[in-house]
Amino acid sequence: MFLAVRFRAHKASDFQIKQMPAKFKGTPAQERALSAYVKLERAAGAALAYARVGLEEAGLTLSQFAVLEALFHVGPLCLGDLARRILSSSGNLTLVISNLQKRGLVKREQQGQDKRFVLATLTPAGARLVARIFPDHARRITEVMSRLDTEEQGKLGDLCRKLGKGR
């Protein structure tokens, strides 16, 4: 079924015809890089959306889970080290830690006289939560990554590491 819509214009200049944006015409290297980047973004977005499902059921964001998971597997960390480990800004990490602390999942401890050095530790409730949800999270990640065979997963890991380090 088609729906027709009529517009009344008082004069022809009331209408502007907008052209669809044209595909970027760059150098072959630019077009290849942009195409690969878009595919990387789409694949990462799809994998993250899949991984988020179980976390949202537990009332966690990806950033909150990253903090809990790091503390669970590595142990207490100072906030600077934790931010670097989970690739988060210190401002965002402060908010994430505050929200986890309100839920009783994480606590902050000052170390010594230096008020800038704060250690984040998992509470027993936080450890129980991670122990409960991590196996399903690992299963989801394994499931989405199983779209690639063992060799492809290894290559992808190597390529991502190379991309992340720069030249």
C-alpha positions in Angstrom: 0.0 0.0 0.0 1.3 3.4 -0.9 0.5 6.6 1.0 0.4 9.8 -1.0 1.1 13.0 0.7 0.6 16.4 -0.9 2.4 19.5 0.1 1.2 23.0 -0.7 3.8 25.5 -1.5 3.2 29.1 -1.9 6.1 29.4 -4.3 8.8 27.1 -5.8 11.5 28.4 -3.4 9.6 26.9 -0.5 11.0 23.5 -1.4 14.6 22.5 -1.2 15.8 19.4 -2.9 18.5 17.7 -0.9 20.8 15.3 -2.6 21.8 12.1 -0.9 25.4 12.3 0.3 27.7 10.8 -2.2 30.1 8.0 -1.3 33.4 9.3 -0.2 35.9 9.3 -3.0 39.3 9.3 -1.5 42.5 7.5 -2.3 42.4 3.7 -2.5 44.2 3.6 0.8 41.6 5.9 2.4 38.7 4.0 1.0 40.2 0.6 2.1 41.0 2.0 5.6 37.5 3.5 6.0 35.8 0.3 4.8 37.8 -1.8 7.2 37.1 0.6 10.1 33.3 0.5 9.5 33.4 -3.3 9.4 35.5 -3.3 12.7 33.0 -0.9 14.3 30.0 -3.0 13.2 31.5 -6.2 14.4 32.6 -4.7 17.7 29.1 -3.2 18.2 27.4 -6.5 17.5 29.7 -8.4 19.8 29.3 -5.8 22.6 25.5 -5.9 22.2 25.6 -9.6 22.6 27.8 -9.5 25.6 25.7 -6.7 27.3 22.6 -9.0 27.5 23.6 -10.9 30.6 25.2 -7.8 32.2 22.0 -5.8 31.9 20.1 -8.6 33.5 22.4 -8.1 36.5 21.9 -4.4 36.4 25.4 -3.6 35.3 26.9 -1.5 32.5 29.9 -2.7 30.5 32.1 -0.3 32.4 30.8 -1.5 35.8 31.4 -5.1 34.8 34.9 -4.3 33.5 35.8 -2.9 37.0 34.3 -5.9 38.8 35.9 -8.4 36.5 39.3 -6.7 36.8 39.1 -6.6 40.6 37.9 -10.2 40.7 40.7 -11.6 38.5 43.6 -9.3 39.4 42.7 -8.2 43.0 42.7 -4.7 44.5 44.0 -2.0 42.2 44.7 1.7 42.6 42.3 3.7 40.5 44.9 4.9 38.0 46.0 1.3 37.3 42.4 0.2 37.1 41.6 3.1 34.6 44.4 2.0 32.4 43.5 -1.6 32.6 39.9 -1.1 31.5 40.7 1.8 29.1 38.6 4.3 31.0 39.1 8.0 31.9 39.7 8.7 35.5 36.5 10.9 35.6 34.4 8.1 34.2 36.0 5.6 36.5 35.2 7.7 39.6 31.5 7.7 38.6 31.5 4.0 37.9 33.3 3.2 41.2 30.8 5.5 43.1 27.8 3.6 41.6 29.3 0.2 42.4 30.1 1.4 45.9 26.5 2.5 46.5 25.4 -1.0 45.6 27.9 -2.5 48.0 30.0 -4.2 45.3 33.2 -2.3 45.6 34.9 -0.2 48.3 37.6 2.4 48.2 40.5 2.5 50.6 43.0 5.2 51.1 46.6 4.0 51.2 48.8 5.9 53.5 49.0 9.7 53.8 48.7 10.4 50.1 45.0 11.1 49.4 45.6 10.7 45.7 46.3 7.0 46.1 43.0 5.2 46.4 42.7 1.4 46.2 39.6 -0.2 44.8 38.7 -3.6 46.3 35.8 -6.0 45.7 33.4 -6.6 48.5 32.2 -10.1 49.3 28.9 -9.2 47.6 30.8 -8.0 44.5 32.8 -11.2 44.4 29.6 -13.3 44.6 28.0 -11.3 41.8 31.0 -11.7 39.5 31.3 -15.4 40.3 27.7 -15.8 39.5 27.6 -13.9 36.2 31.1 -14.4 34.7 30.5 -18.0 33.5 27.5 -16.9 31.4 29.4 -13.9 30.2 32.3 -16.1 29.1 29.9 -18.4 27.4 28.4 -15.5 25.4 31.8 -14.2 24.4 32.9 -17.8 23.4 29.7 -18.2 21.4 30.0 -14.9 19.5 33.7 -15.5 18.8 33.0 -19.1 17.6 31.9 -17.5 14.3 35.6 -17.5 13.7 37.7 -20.6 13.7 40.7 -21.0 16.1 43.2 -19.6 13.5 41.0 -16.6 12.7 40.5 -15.8 16.4 44.3 -15.8 16.8 44.8 -13.6 13.8 42.1 -11.2 15.0 43.7 -11.0 18.4 47.1 -10.2 16.8 45.6 -7.6 14.4 43.7 -5.9 17.3 46.9 -5.8 19.4 48.8 -4.3 16.5 46.0 -1.7 15.9 45.9 -0.8 19.5 49.7 -0.3 19.8 50.0 1.9 16.8 53.2 1.8 14.7 
